[in-house]
């Protein structure tokens, strides 16, 4: 549960009809919005998840992580332990190239914060090419082709360097440094952060928290760094971090053209922490509001447009209260799985599933019972498919699959010969669908995104009926 007090939307000056319209609009953004928390005047007025997702379950943050890393830097600056104009090479002389380029010599902490280091080379490319190098060595070996401070070039390597600075200065992981200073005061207890092989929190991505925690983080910044009477960040830092430090007018979407601060994006009506696939913490100072969303969407701009269209004009207006919709991601539509009992053995596939059984008790996936999967979303744990493990930067085991992850499962016979099993991996933005054609003896694996290695594929399925 959120540690912020709760209220109806109407009591905080928001018609529930506007919230309902926003939720309806977000339900059309594809592939899926997962959860939302809306805070007004310090009160949670909306807290909802599209089943099987929930706002109190950890979710991959992607680049929302950057704003947390910057917060750790702000605390070091507030403590007098770090200067924004300190040169990065002075902090990491032991990791520097033998002959550093002149542009690299000029890069400061401030340039890291504003994504203006003069290099747009993705650090991950260097890591793939030189896996033997320490990550900081790989970052500093990037081509720094532009003068630092001249142009905004989005680069997650810059945020990794910020996390490395936190660890260099404090002797602690960024997560451990933030725990007593930020996470504990905000009652964020389930945070986790992926690390480099050297044990440095990756900074630019890899943080996992829930939507409730995201909303509280936004509320801290909305209150100028004060949380329930305790100052955690200076007002000066909050002002700098959330105001335009460098132009992003050349960026593609309108809400990403409003400028960039210290690892925060400006927006048309405020500012935001922003991560891939629709993880956002939108702070609206003039409206005294925060909107936190987790998602797995292809176009984040559609979410912003929905907020501006439905929520923004409704602040401090009145209307007849309405009941908010019950939210759920679409489930397979058809007959209950127990209408036909089968055992299906699958050829090797990217989903990693080898056997699906429907017995009298219900659906079983690779030995994991999922009873009631035809009645609604059912929580289970299954090994994360290798393509999704790679997308989430999770380890892959010897059998080619990721570690067990929470997954919401729903299933139905969509035709007499077709069994559809839909799965949403609720620790992240991805879904998968397994469609078994018992007549053709095939199984098709598809994902909620079709880019990169998440491509649909059909494999052979051996059907036994009834199951032995």
TAFEN-V99253 format. One record per residue. N is the residue number from 1. RES is the residue in one letter. PHI is phi in radians with two decimals (* if undefined). NEAR is the number of other C-alpha atoms within 8 Angstrom. D_FIRST is the distance of its C-alpha to the first C-alpha in Angstrom with 1 decimal. Layout:
BEGIN
n:N res:RES phi:PHI near:NEAR d_first:D_FIRST
n:N res:RES phi:PHI near:NEAR d_first:D_FIRST
END
This chain:
BEGIN
n:1 res:X phi:* near:4 d_first:0.0
n:2 res:X phi:-1.22 near:7 d_first:3.8
n:3 res:X phi:-1.47 near:6 d_first:6.5
n:4 res:X phi:-1.39 near:8 d_first:8.7
n:5 res:X phi:-1.13 near:8 d_first:10.0
n:6 res:X phi:-1.84 near:7 d_first:10.1
n:7 res:X phi:-2.77 near:9 d_first:13.6
n:8 res:X phi:-1.33 near:9 d_first:15.9
n:9 res:X phi:-0.98 near:12 d_first:17.7
n:10 res:X phi:-1.06 near:10 d_first:21.0
n:11 res:X phi:-1.15 near:7 d_first:20.1
n:12 res:X phi:-1.90 near:11 d_first:19.5
n:13 res:X phi:1.41 near:10 d_first:22.7
n:14 res:X phi:-2.21 near:15 d_first:21.8
n:15 res:X phi:-1.13 near:15 d_first:23.3
n:16 res:X phi:-1.09 near:14 d_first:21.0
n:17 res:X phi:-1.09 near:12 d_first:24.2
n:18 res:X phi:-1.19 near:11 d_first:23.9
n:19 res:X phi:-1.11 near:14 d_first:20.3
n:20 res:X phi:-1.06 near:12 d_first:21.6
n:21 res:X phi:-1.13 near:9 d_first:24.6
n:22 res:X phi:-1.10 near:12 d_first:22.6
n:23 res:X phi:-1.09 near:9 d_first:20.6
n:24 res:X phi:-1.09 near:9 d_first:24.0
n:25 res:X phi:-1.16 near:9 d_first:25.6
n:26 res:X phi:-1.10 near:10 d_first:23.0
n:27 res:X phi:-1.16 near:9 d_first:23.5
n:28 res:X phi:-1.67 near:7 d_first:27.1
n:29 res:X phi:-1.39 near:12 d_first:26.5
n:30 res:X phi:-1.82 near:10 d_first:27.7
n:31 res:X phi:-1.16 near:9 d_first:27.0
n:32 res:X phi:-2.98 near:11 d_first:23.3
n:33 res:X phi:-1.53 near:15 d_first:20.3
n:34 res:X phi:-1.85 near:14 d_first:17.2
n:35 res:X phi:-2.70 near:15 d_first:14.0
n:36 res:X phi:-2.60 near:14 d_first:13.6
n:37 res:X phi:-2.30 near:16 d_first:11.6
n:38 res:X phi:-2.00 near:13 d_first:13.9
n:39 res:X phi:-2.09 near:14 d_first:13.9
n:40 res:X phi:-2.38 near:12 d_first:16.9
n:41 res:X phi:0.91 near:7 d_first:18.1
n:42 res:X phi:1.36 near:10 d_first:15.0
n:43 res:X phi:-2.06 near:11 d_first:12.9
n:44 res:X phi:-1.33 near:14 d_first:10.6
n:45 res:X phi:-1.83 near:13 d_first:13.2
n:46 res:X phi:-2.56 near:11 d_first:12.5
n:47 res:X phi:-2.63 near:10 d_first:9.9
n:48 res:X phi:-2.64 near:10 d_first:11.8
n:49 res:X phi:-2.37 near:13 d_first:13.3
n:50 res:X phi:-1.48 near:12 d_first:16.9
n:51 res:X phi:-0.87 near:10 d_first:17.0
n:52 res:X phi:-1.55 near:13 d_first:17.2
n:53 res:X phi:-1.42 near:11 d_first:14.9
n:54 res:X phi:-2.45 near:11 d_first:11.1
n:55 res:X phi:-1.27 near:13 d_first:9.1
n:56 res:X phi:-1.83 near:8 d_first:7.0
n:57 res:X phi:-1.91 near:11 d_first:10.5
n:58 res:X phi:-1.01 near:11 d_first:12.9
n:59 res:X phi:-2.47 near:13 d_first:15.7
n:60 res:X phi:-1.04 near:12 d_first:19.0
n:61 res:X phi:-1.63 near:15 d_first:19.3
n:62 res:X phi:0.86 near:12 d_first:23.1
n:63 res:X phi:-1.41 near:14 d_first:24.4
n:64 res:X phi:-1.01 near:16 d_first:21.2
n:65 res:X phi:-0.94 near:14 d_first:21.9
n:66 res:X phi:-1.03 near:14 d_first:24.9
n:67 res:X phi:-1.20 near:12 d_first:23.1
n:68 res:X phi:-1.24 near:8 d_first:21.3
n:69 res:X phi:-1.07 near:14 d_first:24.8
n:70 res:X phi:-1.09 near:13 d_first:26.3
n:71 res:X phi:-1.09 near:8 d_first:23.9
n:72 res:X phi:-1.09 near:12 d_first:25.2
n:73 res:X phi:-1.08 near:11 d_first:28.7
n:74 res:X phi:-1.03 near:10 d_first:28.1
n:75 res:X phi:-1.15 near:10 d_first:27.2
n:76 res:X phi:-1.16 near:11 d_first:30.4
n:77 res:X phi:-1.14 near:11 d_first:32.3
n:78 res:X phi:-1.03 near:10 d_first:30.9
n:79 res:X phi:-1.40 near:7 d_first:32.0
n:80 res:X phi:1.34 near:7 d_first:35.4
n:81 res:X phi:-1.68 near:8 d_first:35.2
n:82 res:X phi:-2.60 near:10 d_first:35.7
n:83 res:X phi:-1.85 near:8 d_first:37.9
n:84 res:X phi:-1.08 near:8 d_first:37.0
n:85 res:X phi:-1.70 near:7 d_first:40.6
n:86 res:X phi:-1.15 near:10 d_first:40.9
n:87 res:X phi:-1.41 near:11 d_first:42.6
n:88 res:X phi:-1.10 near:10 d_first:40.8
n:89 res:X phi:-1.14 near:10 d_first:44.0
n:90 res:X phi:-1.20 near:7 d_first:44.4
n:91 res:X phi:-1.42 near:8 d_first:41.0
n:92 res:X phi:-2.28 near:8 d_first:41.8
n:93 res:X phi:-1.04 near:7 d_first:45.6
n:94 res:X phi:-1.29 near:4 d_first:45.4
n:95 res:X phi:-1.90 near:8 d_first:43.8
n:96 res:X phi:-1.28 near:11 d_first:46.1
n:97 res:X phi:-1.07 near:8 d_first:48.6
n:98 res:X phi:-1.09 near:4 d_first:52.2
n:99 res:X phi:-2.25 near:4 d_first:53.2
n:100 res:X phi:-1.09 near:8 d_first:50.2
n:101 res:X phi:-1.15 near:7 d_first:50.8
n:102 res:X phi:-1.08 near:6 d_first:51.3
n:103 res:X phi:-1.12 near:12 d_first:48.3
n:104 res:X phi:-1.07 near:12 d_first:46.1
n:105 res:X phi:-1.07 near:10 d_first:47.6
n:106 res:X phi:-1.61 near:8 d_first:46.3
n:107 res:X phi:-1.19 near:13 d_first:42.6
n:108 res:X phi:-2.04 near:12 d_first:40.4
n:109 res:X phi:-1.02 near:13 d_first:36.7
n:110 res:X phi:-1.04 near:8 d_first:36.6
n:111 res:X phi:-1.14 near:12 d_first:38.0
n:112 res:X phi:-1.07 near:14 d_first:35.3
n:113 res:X phi:-1.12 near:14 d_first:32.6
n:114 res:X phi:-1.71 near:15 d_first:34.3
n:115 res:X phi:0.96 near:12 d_first:35.2
n:116 res:X phi:-2.21 near:15 d_first:38.9
n:117 res:X phi:-1.37 near:17 d_first:40.3
n:118 res:X phi:1.56 near:14 d_first:43.1
n:119 res:X phi:-2.47 near:12 d_first:42.2
n:120 res:X phi:-1.91 near:7 d_first:40.5
n:121 res:X phi:-1.17 near:8 d_first:41.2
n:122 res:X phi:-1.10 near:9 d_first:38.0
n:123 res:X phi:-1.07 near:12 d_first:37.5
n:124 res:X phi:-1.06 near:6 d_first:36.6
n:125 res:X phi:-1.12 near:8 d_first:40.2
n:126 res:X phi:-1.13 near:12 d_first:41.6
n:127 res:X phi:-1.16 near:11 d_first:39.4
n:128 res:X phi:-1.17 near:7 d_first:40.8
n:129 res:X phi:-1.37 near:6 d_first:44.3
n:130 res:X phi:-2.34 near:8 d_first:44.2
n:131 res:X phi:-1.14 near:8 d_first:41.7
n:132 res:X phi:-1.37 near:4 d_first:43.7
n:133 res:X phi:-1.41 near:8 d_first:42.7
n:134 res:X phi:-1.16 near:9 d_first:39.9
n:135 res:X phi:-1.06 near:9 d_first:37.5
n:136 res:X phi:-1.15 near:9 d_first:38.5
n:137 res:X phi:-1.09 near:11 d_first:42.1
n:138 res:X phi:-1.11 near:13 d_first:41.4
n:139 res:X phi:-1.08 near:12 d_first:39.6
n:140 res:X phi:-1.24 near:10 d_first:42.5
n:141 res:X phi:-1.50 near:8 d_first:45.0
n:142 res:X phi:-1.10 near:10 d_first:43.8
n:143 res:X phi:-1.30 near:6 d_first:46.4
n:144 res:X phi:-1.69 near:11 d_first:45.8
n:145 res:X phi:-1.57 near:7 d_first:48.0
n:146 res:X phi:-2.00 near:10 d_first:47.0
n:147 res:X phi:-1.19 near:9 d_first:47.3
n:148 res:X phi:-1.02 near:13 d_first:43.9
n:149 res:X phi:1.54 near:10 d_first:42.3
n:150 res:X phi:-1.47 near:8 d_first:44.3
n:151 res:X phi:-2.59 near:10 d_first:42.1
n:152 res:X phi:-1.34 near:11 d_first:38.5
n:153 res:X phi:-2.36 near:10 d_first:38.2
n:154 res:X phi:-1.08 near:7 d_first:34.8
n:155 res:X phi:-2.65 near:12 d_first:34.8
n:156 res:X phi:-1.17 near:10 d_first:31.9
n:157 res:X phi:-1.07 near:10 d_first:34.4
n:158 res:X phi:-1.09 near:13 d_first:34.3
n:159 res:X phi:-1.31 near:16 d_first:30.6
n:160 res:X phi:-1.02 near:12 d_first:31.3
n:161 res:X phi:-1.08 near:12 d_first:34.0
n:162 res:X phi:-1.10 near:15 d_first:31.6
n:163 res:X phi:-1.12 near:15 d_first:29.4
n:164 res:X phi:-1.12 near:11 d_first:32.6
n:165 res:X phi:-1.14 near:9 d_first:33.6
n:166 res:X phi:-0.98 near:15 d_first:30.4
n:167 res:X phi:-1.20 near:12 d_first:31.3
n:168 res:X phi:-1.12 near:8 d_first:34.9
n:169 res:X phi:-1.36 near:8 d_first:34.4
n:170 res:X phi:-1.75 near:7 d_first:31.8
n:171 res:X phi:1.33 near:7 d_first:32.6
n:172 res:X phi:-2.19 near:10 d_first:29.0
n:173 res:X phi:-0.99 near:12 d_first:27.0
n:174 res:X phi:-0.99 near:14 d_first:25.2
n:175 res:X phi:-1.06 near:10 d_first:21.9
n:176 res:X phi:-1.21 near:8 d_first:23.0
n:177 res:X phi:-1.13 near:11 d_first:24.3
n:178 res:X phi:-1.32 near:10 d_first:21.1
n:179 res:X phi:-0.99 near:9 d_first:18.9
n:180 res:X phi:-1.34 near:9 d_first:20.0
n:181 res:X phi:-1.58 near:9 d_first:20.8
n:182 res:X phi:-2.34 near:9 d_first:17.9
n:183 res:X phi:-1.18 near:11 d_first:15.1
n:184 res:X phi:-1.10 near:10 d_first:14.7
n:185 res:X phi:-1.02 near:9 d_first:14.8
n:186 res:X phi:-1.55 near:11 d_first:12.1
n:187 res:X phi:0.98 near:8 d_first:9.9
n:188 res:X phi:-1.68 near:10 d_first:10.8
n:189 res:X phi:-1.84 near:6 d_first:11.5
n:190 res:X phi:-1.95 near:8 d_first:12.5
n:191 res:X phi:-1.25 near:9 d_first:15.1
n:192 res:X phi:-2.47 near:9 d_first:18.5
n:193 res:X phi:-2.51 near:10 d_first:21.7
n:194 res:X phi:-1.18 near:9 d_first:24.9
n:195 res:X phi:-2.17 near:10 d_first:28.1
n:196 res:X phi:-1.28 near:9 d_first:31.7
n:197 res:X phi:-1.01 near:6 d_first:34.3
n:198 res:X phi:-1.48 near:7 d_first:35.0
n:199 res:X phi:1.51 near:7 d_first:31.4
n:200 res:X phi:-1.81 near:12 d_first:30.4
n:201 res:X phi:-1.00 near:15 d_first:27.0
n:202 res:X phi:-1.21 near:13 d_first:28.2
n:203 res:X phi:1.39 near:15 d_first:26.7
n:204 res:X phi:-1.39 near:15 d_first:27.3
n:205 res:X phi:-2.78 near:13 d_first:25.1
n:206 res:X phi:1.55 near:18 d_first:23.4
n:207 res:X phi:-1.38 near:14 d_first:20.0
n:208 res:X phi:-2.24 near:12 d_first:17.1
n:209 res:X phi:-2.52 near:15 d_first:13.5
n:210 res:X phi:-1.81 near:12 d_first:10.8
n:211 res:X phi:-1.15 near:17 d_first:10.8
n:212 res:X phi:-1.02 near:12 d_first:7.7
n:213 res:X phi:-1.14 near:12 d_first:9.9
n:214 res:X phi:-1.03 near:11 d_first:12.9
n:215 res:X phi:-1.12 near:15 d_first:12.1
n:216 res:X phi:-1.17 near:10 d_first:11.7
n:217 res:X phi:-1.07 near:9 d_first:14.9
n:218 res:X phi:-1.09 near:13 d_first:16.6
n:219 res:X phi:-1.12 near:13 d_first:15.8
n:220 res:X phi:-1.03 near:11 d_first:17.4
n:221 res:X phi:-1.22 near:11 d_first:20.5
n:222 res:X phi:-1.03 near:13 d_first:20.6
n:223 res:X phi:-1.54 near:8 d_first:20.8
n:224 res:X phi:1.24 near:11 d_first:23.7
n:225 res:X phi:1.63 near:13 d_first:22.1
n:226 res:X phi:-1.84 near:12 d_first:20.8
n:227 res:X phi:-2.14 near:11 d_first:17.3
n:228 res:X phi:0.84 near:4 d_first:16.8
n:229 res:X phi:1.54 near:5 d_first:20.6
n:230 res:X phi:-1.89 near:6 d_first:21.0
n:231 res:X phi:-1.43 near:8 d_first:23.0
n:232 res:X phi:-1.79 near:10 d_first:22.0
n:233 res:X phi:-2.42 near:12 d_first:24.4
n:234 res:X phi:-1.28 near:10 d_first:27.6
n:235 res:X phi:-1.06 near:8 d_first:28.0
n:236 res:X phi:-1.06 near:6 d_first:31.0
n:237 res:X phi:-1.12 near:10 d_first:29.1
n:238 res:X phi:-1.01 near:12 d_first:26.5
n:239 res:X phi:-1.09 near:9 d_first:29.5
n:240 res:X phi:-1.18 near:11 d_first:31.3
n:241 res:X phi:-1.12 near:10 d_first:28.6
n:242 res:X phi:-1.85 near:13 d_first:27.7
n:243 res:X phi:-1.81 near:10 d_first:31.2
n:244 res:X phi:-1.21 near:11 d_first:33.9
n:245 res:X phi:-1.83 near:10 d_first:35.6
n:246 res:X phi:-2.71 near:10 d_first:37.4
n:247 res:X phi:-1.31 near:12 d_first:38.4
n:248 res:X phi:-2.17 near:11 d_first:36.9
n:249 res:X phi:-1.06 near:8 d_first:39.2
n:250 res:X phi:-1.48 near:6 d_first:40.6
n:251 res:X phi:-1.29 near:8 d_first:37.3
n:252 res:X phi:-1.45 near:6 d_first:37.1
n:253 res:X phi:-1.72 near:7 d_first:34.4
n:254 res:X phi:-1.08 near:9 d_first:34.5
n:255 res:X phi:-1.36 near:10 d_first:31.0
n:256 res:X phi:-1.79 near:13 d_first:32.0
n:257 res:X phi:-1.78 near:14 d_first:35.2
n:258 res:X phi:-1.62 near:14 d_first:33.8
n:259 res:X phi:1.97 near:15 d_first:34.0
n:260 res:X phi:-2.38 near:16 d_first:32.1
n:261 res:X phi:-1.78 near:16 d_first:31.0
n:262 res:X phi:-1.77 near:12 d_first:29.9
n:263 res:X phi:1.19 near:13 d_first:27.9
n:264 res:X phi:-2.14 near:14 d_first:26.4
n:265 res:X phi:-1.59 near:14 d_first:28.0
n:266 res:X phi:-1.34 near:17 d_first:29.2
n:267 res:X phi:-2.41 near:12 d_first:28.7
n:268 res:X phi:-1.07 near:8 d_first:30.7
n:269 res:X phi:-2.23 near:5 d_first:28.4
n:270 res:X phi:2.92 near:11 d_first:26.5
n:271 res:X phi:-2.60 near:13 d_first:25.5
n:272 res:X phi:-2.75 near:12 d_first:23.1
n:273 res:X phi:-1.55 near:14 d_first:22.0
n:274 res:X phi:-2.49 near:12 d_first:23.3
n:275 res:X phi:-2.20 near:12 d_first:23.4
n:276 res:X phi:-0.95 near:8 d_first:25.5
n:277 res:X phi:1.17 near:11 d_first:24.8
n:278 res:X phi:1.75 near:16 d_first:22.6
n:279 res:X phi:-1.49 near:16 d_first:19.8
n:280 res:X phi:-2.49 near:13 d_first:19.7
n:281 res:X phi:-2.15 near:15 d_first:18.2
n:282 res:X phi:-1.69 near:12 d_first:20.4
n:283 res:X phi:-1.92 near:14 d_first:20.9
n:284 res:X phi:-2.05 near:12 d_first:23.0
n:285 res:X phi:-1.05 near:8 d_first:24.4
n:286 res:X phi:-1.15 near:6 d_first:26.8
n:287 res:X phi:-1.70 near:7 d_first:24.1
n:288 res:X phi:0.96 near:10 d_first:21.5
n:289 res:X phi:-2.49 near:15 d_first:19.0
n:290 res:X phi:-2.34 near:15 d_first:17.0
n:291 res:X phi:-2.20 near:13 d_first:16.6
n:292 res:X phi:-1.95 near:16 d_first:15.0
n:293 res:X phi:-2.38 near:14 d_first:16.2
n:294 res:X phi:-1.93 near:15 d_first:16.6
n:295 res:X phi:-2.86 near:12 d_first:19.8
n:296 res:X phi:-2.46 near:15 d_first:23.1
n:297 res:X phi:-1.97 near:13 d_first:25.6
n:298 res:X phi:-1.50 near:8 d_first:29.2
n:299 res:X phi:-2.34 near:10 d_first:29.4
n:300 res:X phi:-1.11 near:9 d_first:26.6
n:301 res:X phi:-0.99 near:9 d_first:28.9
n:302 res:X phi:-1.09 near:8 d_first:28.3
n:303 res:X phi:-1.19 near:11 d_first:24.7
n:304 res:X phi:-1.07 near:9 d_first:25.8
n:305 res:X phi:-1.02 near:8 d_first:28.5
n:306 res:X phi:-1.16 near:12 d_first:26.1
n:307 res:X phi:-1.11 near:10 d_first:24.0
n:308 res:X phi:-1.16 near:9 d_first:27.3
n:309 res:X phi:-1.36 near:8 d_first:28.8
n:310 res:X phi:-1.85 near:12 d_first:26.2
n:311 res:X phi:-1.59 near:13 d_first:23.7
n:312 res:X phi:-0.98 near:8 d_first:25.9
n:313 res:X phi:-1.28 near:7 d_first:28.7
n:314 res:X phi:-1.58 near:11 d_first:26.5
n:315 res:X phi:-1.02 near:10 d_first:25.0
n:316 res:X phi:1.09 near:6 d_first:26.5
n:317 res:X phi:-2.04 near:8 d_first:28.2
n:318 res:X phi:-2.19 near:9 d_first:28.0
n:319 res:X phi:-2.86 near:7 d_first:28.2
n:320 res:X phi:-1.11 near:6 d_first:27.8
n:321 res:X phi:-1.06 near:8 d_first:24.1
n:322 res:X phi:-2.26 near:7 d_first:23.6
n:323 res:X phi:-1.41 near:7 d_first:21.1
n:324 res:X phi:-1.31 near:8 d_first:19.1
n:325 res:X phi:-1.21 near:7 d_first:20.1
n:326 res:X phi:-1.40 near:4 d_first:18.6
n:327 res:X phi:-1.82 near:8 d_first:18.4
n:328 res:X phi:-2.74 near:8 d_first:20.0
n:329 res:X phi:-1.28 near:8 d_first:22.2
n:330 res:X phi:-1.04 near:4 d_first:25.8
n:331 res:X phi:-1.90 near:9 d_first:26.8
n:332 res:X phi:-1.00 near:12 d_first:30.4
n:333 res:X phi:-1.82 near:7 d_first:32.4
n:334 res:X phi:2.95 near:8 d_first:34.9
n:335 res:X phi:-1.39 near:10 d_first:35.8
n:336 res:X phi:-1.00 near:10 d_first:33.7
n:337 res:X phi:-1.06 near:15 d_first:34.3
n:338 res:X phi:-1.29 near:11 d_first:35.9
n:339 res:X phi:-1.16 near:6 d_first:38.7
n:340 res:X phi:-2.51 near:6 d_first:40.4
n:341 res:X phi:-1.67 near:13 d_first:40.3
n:342 res:X phi:-2.53 near:12 d_first:41.0
n:343 res:X phi:-2.22 near:14 d_first:40.7
n:344 res:X phi:-2.16 near:11 d_first:40.7
n:345 res:X phi:-1.80 near:10 d_first:41.5
n:346 res:X phi:-1.87 near:14 d_first:40.8
n:347 res:X phi:-1.12 near:8 d_first:42.9
n:348 res:X phi:-0.88 near:8 d_first:41.2
n:349 res:X phi:-2.59 near:10 d_first:38.7
n:350 res:X phi:-1.17 near:8 d_first:36.1
n:351 res:X phi:-1.23 near:10 d_first:33.2
n:352 res:X phi:1.46 near:11 d_first:34.5
n:353 res:X phi:-1.40 near:10 d_first:34.4
n:354 res:X phi:-1.87 near:9 d_first:37.6
n:355 res:X phi:-2.63 near:11 d_first:37.3
n:356 res:X phi:-2.16 near:13 d_first:35.7
n:357 res:X phi:-2.18 near:12 d_first:36.5
n:358 res:X phi:-2.02 near:15 d_first:36.0
n:359 res:X phi:-1.95 near:11 d_first:36.9
n:360 res:X phi:-0.98 near:6 d_first:36.8
n:361 res:X phi:-1.40 near:7 d_first:33.2
n:362 res:X phi:2.18 near:13 d_first:32.1
n:363 res:X phi:-1.34 near:15 d_first:31.4
n:364 res:X phi:-2.32 near:13 d_first:31.7
n:365 res:X phi:-1.99 near:11 d_first:31.4
n:366 res:X phi:0.85 near:8 d_first:33.2
n:367 res:X phi:1.45 near:6 d_first:32.8
n:368 res:X phi:-1.70 near:9 d_first:29.1
n:369 res:X phi:-1.17 near:8 d_first:28.6
n:370 res:X phi:-2.28 near:13 d_first:26.6
n:371 res:X phi:-1.18 near:9 d_first:27.3
n:372 res:X phi:1.43 near:9 d_first:26.4
n:373 res:X phi:-1.18 near:15 d_first:26.5
n:374 res:X phi:-1.57 near:11 d_first:28.6
n:375 res:X phi:-1.69 near:7 d_first:26.2
n:376 res:X phi:2.93 near:8 d_first:23.2
n:377 res:X phi:-1.24 near:12 d_first:21.2
n:378 res:X phi:-2.04 near:12 d_first:21.1
n:379 res:X phi:-1.38 near:10 d_first:19.2
n:380 res:X phi:-2.59 near:10 d_first:21.7
n:381 res:X phi:-2.28 near:9 d_first:22.8
n:382 res:X phi:-2.37 near:10 d_first:26.0
n:383 res:X phi:-1.04 near:10 d_first:27.9
n:384 res:X phi:-1.17 near:13 d_first:27.2
n:385 res:X phi:-1.00 near:11 d_first:30.3
n:386 res:X phi:-0.97 near:13 d_first:32.5
n:387 res:X phi:-1.08 near:10 d_first:32.6
n:388 res:X phi:-1.34 near:10 d_first:28.8
n:389 res:X phi:-1.04 near:14 d_first:28.7
n:390 res:X phi:-1.15 near:10 d_first:31.2
n:391 res:X phi:-1.16 near:7 d_first:29.2
n:392 res:X phi:-1.60 near:9 d_first:26.1
n:393 res:X phi:1.00 near:7 d_first:28.5
n:394 res:X phi:-1.68 near:9 d_first:27.7
n:395 res:X phi:-1.17 near:8 d_first:30.4
n:396 res:X phi:-1.99 near:12 d_first:32.6
n:397 res:X phi:-1.37 near:8 d_first:34.1
n:398 res:X phi:-1.09 near:5 d_first:37.7
n:399 res:X phi:-1.49 near:5 d_first:37.4
n:400 res:X phi:1.46 near:8 d_first:36.3
n:401 res:X phi:-2.10 near:13 d_first:32.7
n:402 res:X phi:-1.41 near:13 d_first:29.4
n:403 res:X phi:-1.19 near:11 d_first:27.2
n:404 res:X phi:-0.99 near:8 d_first:25.1
n:405 res:X phi:-2.31 near:10 d_first:22.1
n:406 res:X phi:-1.14 near:11 d_first:19.4
n:407 res:X phi:-2.53 near:13 d_first:21.1
n:408 res:X phi:-1.66 near:14 d_first:20.7
n:409 res:X phi:-2.16 near:14 d_first:24.1
n:410 res:X phi:-2.45 near:15 d_first:26.0
n:411 res:X phi:-2.66 near:14 d_first:29.7
n:412 res:X phi:-2.91 near:15 d_first:32.7
n:413 res:X phi:-1.45 near:15 d_first:36.5
n:414 res:X phi:-1.39 near:12 d_first:37.0
n:415 res:X phi:-2.67 near:8 d_first:40.7
n:416 res:X phi:-0.99 near:5 d_first:42.7
n:417 res:X phi:-1.95 near:9 d_first:43.2
n:418 res:X phi:-2.13 near:11 d_first:40.0
n:419 res:X phi:-1.82 near:14 d_first:36.8
n:420 res:X phi:-1.95 near:13 d_first:33.9
n:421 res:X phi:-2.06 near:12 d_first:30.8
n:422 res:X phi:-1.85 near:13 d_first:28.1
n:423 res:X phi:-2.37 near:11 d_first:25.5
n:424 res:X phi:-2.05 near:12 d_first:22.7
n:425 res:X phi:-1.48 near:13 d_first:21.8
n:426 res:X phi:-1.29 near:13 d_first:18.1
n:427 res:X phi:-1.44 near:11 d_first:18.0
n:428 res:X phi:-2.71 near:9 d_first:20.2
n:429 res:X phi:-1.62 near:15 d_first:22.0
n:430 res:X phi:-1.88 near:12 d_first:24.7
n:431 res:X phi:-2.15 near:11 d_first:25.7
n:432 res:X phi:-2.49 near:12 d_first:28.9
n:433 res:X phi:-2.30 near:12 d_first:31.1
n:434 res:X phi:-1.94 near:11 d_first:33.7
n:435 res:X phi:-2.00 near:11 d_first:36.5
n:436 res:X phi:-1.82 near:12 d_first:39.1
n:437 res:X phi:-1.76 near:11 d_first:42.4
n:438 res:X phi:-1.27 near:11 d_first:44.1
n:439 res:X phi:-1.34 near:5 d_first:47.4
n:440 res:X phi:-1.38 near:5 d_first:47.8
n:441 res:X phi:1.22 near:11 d_first:46.3
n:442 res:X phi:-2.31 near:12 d_first:43.9
n:443 res:X phi:-2.37 near:13 d_first:40.3
n:444 res:X phi:-1.90 near:12 d_first:38.8
n:445 res:X phi:-1.84 near:14 d_first:35.9
n:446 res:X phi:-2.40 near:12 d_first:34.2
n:447 res:X phi:-2.14 near:12 d_first:31.2
n:448 res:X phi:-1.18 near:8 d_first:29.1
n:449 res:X phi:-2.05 near:9 d_first:31.0
n:450 res:X phi:-2.05 near:10 d_first:34.8
n:451 res:X phi:-1.55 near:6 d_first:35.5
n:452 res:X phi:1.04 near:5 d_first:36.8
n:453 res:X phi:-1.60 near:6 d_first:36.8
n:454 res:X phi:-1.61 near:11 d_first:34.5
n:455 res:X phi:-1.77 near:10 d_first:37.5
n:456 res:X phi:-1.09 near:9 d_first:38.0
n:457 res:X phi:-2.64 near:8 d_first:40.4
n:458 res:X phi:-2.02 near:8 d_first:42.1
n:459 res:X phi:-2.22 near:11 d_first:43.2
n:460 res:X phi:-1.29 near:9 d_first:45.2
n:461 res:X phi:-2.22 near:13 d_first:43.6
n:462 res:X phi:-1.70 near:9 d_first:45.6
n:463 res:X phi:-1.84 near:10 d_first:44.9
n:464 res:X phi:-2.04 near:9 d_first:45.7
n:465 res:X phi:-2.57 near:8 d_first:45.7
n:466 res:X phi:-1.32 near:7 d_first:44.9
n:467 res:X phi:-1.11 near:10 d_first:43.0
n:468 res:X phi:-1.28 near:5 d_first:45.1
END
